[in-house]
């Protein structure tokens, strides 16, 4: 009975993570679209209010970039690029390679 409860909790945790990841990807896609539009706007802006428009666009870019970085931190904070198991595999691979090189050397 207890194992089915833990399996159910793992499933709920996995679904929650996938939902967070999906929302992050949607947020990031929207960020890229708006970034492209704002950069194009910076390129074509002219007129009396040019400085105001540029400062508004740049402030939007900075604030949204901070928001996207914070969102990414929240979603990916538990995922590590170099996990302990990866380190152990690389050490074992290096030791195996080192042993193979030692046997090839003529003594």
N, C-alpha and C positions, 0 to 999 in steps of 0.2 A: 504494500500500500504506500509506503513511504517513497519507494523508488518512482512510482508513477507521479507522485506529488513533485519530486525534484525534476523529473522529466518535463512536467507541465510548467514549472517555473523556468526551466532552461528555454522552453519553447516561447514563453511570454517574453523573456529577456531578449531572445533572438529577434522576435517580431518587433519589439520596441527599438532595437538597434537598427534594424532594416528600415523602419519608418523614419528614424532620425537621419539616416544616411540618404534616404530618398528626398527628404525635405532639404537637406544640405545641397544636394545636386540641383534641385529646382532653384534654390536660392542662388547658387553659383551661376547657373545658366542665365537667370534674370540679371545678375550683376554684370555678366559679360555683355549682354545686350545693351544695358543702360550705359555701361562703360564706353562701348563703341559709339553710341549716340551722343554722349557728352563730349567725347573726343572730337567727333565730327562737328559738333556745335562750337567747340573751341576753335576749330579750323576756319569756320565760315563766319564767325561773329564779326559784326561791324557796327558802327554807329556811335551815337552819343553815350549809350549805357554799356559800352564794351567792357569796361573795367568791372562794373557791377555784375555783369553776366559771367565773366571769367571767374570772379571770386566766388560766386554762387556755385558754379559748376565744379570748381576745385574743392570747395568745402563739402559738396555732396560726394565727390570721389573719395576724399579722405575719410569722411565719416562712414561711408558704406564699406570701404576697404577694412577699416577697423572692425566693423560689424561682421564682415565675412570671415576675418581672421578669428574673432572670438567664437563664431559659430563653428568653424573648423576645429578649434581647440576643444570645444565642448563635445563634438562628435568623435574626434579621433584621439582624445586624451588617453584612452586606455589601450589603444593600438600602438605598439612599439615597432619600430622598423627592425631593430636588432634585438630579438628576443633571446633569452638564455638558451633555448634549444638551438637557435641558429648559431650562437657562439660555440656551443658544444660540438655541433656538427662540423664547423669550420676547423676547430682545434683537432678533432679526430681526423679530418681530411688532411690537414697539414702534417700531422704525425705519421699518417699512413704514407703520404708522399715522401716525407723525410726518410722513413724506413726503406722505401723502395729505392731511393737514390743511394743510400748507404750500401745496399746489396749490389748495386751496379758498379761501384768503384772497385778497381782492382787493388788489392793490398799486397 
